[in-house]
Amino acid sequence: MHWNSVSDFLAMGGYGLYVWGSFGLTAAVVAGEVLMLRAQRKNILLNLRNELLSERTLS
C-alpha cells in the first residue's frame, strides 16, 4: 500500500478506527497482564518470606 500523507496512513483505507482500536486494546490488555503478573509475583514473594520467617521462629 502507498499512502500520500500521514492522515491517509492513519485512516488505513477507511479501516483506521478498527485497526488502531485493535492495536490499542491489545496494548491495554498486555499492559494489564504485565501489571497483574507483577502484583502476583510480589504477593508470592511476600508469602514465601512470611512462611520462612514463621518457620524460623518455630524452630
C-alpha positions in Angstrom: 0.0 0.0 0.0 1.1 3.5 -0.7 0.0 6.5 1.4 0.2 10.1 0.3 0.1 11.5 3.8 0.1 10.6 7.5 -3.7 11.1 7.6 -4.1 8.5 4.8 -1.9 6.1 6.7 -3.9 6.6 9.9 -7.2 6.2 8.0 -6.0 2.8 6.7 -8.3 3.0 3.7 -11.4 3.5 5.9 -10.5 0.8 8.4 -8.3 3.0 10.7 -10.7 3.0 13.6 -10.8 -0.8 13.6 -7.1 -1.2 13.1 -5.9 1.3 15.6 -8.6 0.4 18.1 -7.5 -3.2 17.9 -3.8 -2.2 18.5 -4.8 0.0 21.4 -7.0 -2.7 23.0 -4.3 -5.3 22.6 -1.7 -2.9 24.1 -4.0 -2.2 27.1 -4.6 -5.9 27.7 -0.9 -6.8 27.5 -0.1 -3.9 29.9 -2.8 -5.1 32.3 -1.4 -8.6 32.2 2.1 -7.4 33.0 0.8 -5.3 35.9 -1.2 -8.3 37.3 1.8 -10.6 37.0 4.0 -8.1 38.8 1.4 -7.9 41.7 1.0 -11.6 41.8 4.8 -12.1 42.0 5.1 -9.6 44.8 2.4 -11.4 46.8 4.0 -14.7 46.3 7.4 -13.4 47.4 5.8 -11.8 50.5 4.0 -15.1 51.3 7.2 -17.1 51.0 9.1 -14.6 53.1 6.4 -14.8 55.8 6.5 -18.6 55.7 10.2 -18.7 56.1 10.1 -16.2 59.0 7.4 -18.2 60.8 9.4 -21.5 60.3 12.5 -19.9 61.8 10.6 -18.7 64.9 9.0 -22.2 65.4 12.4 -24.0 65.4 
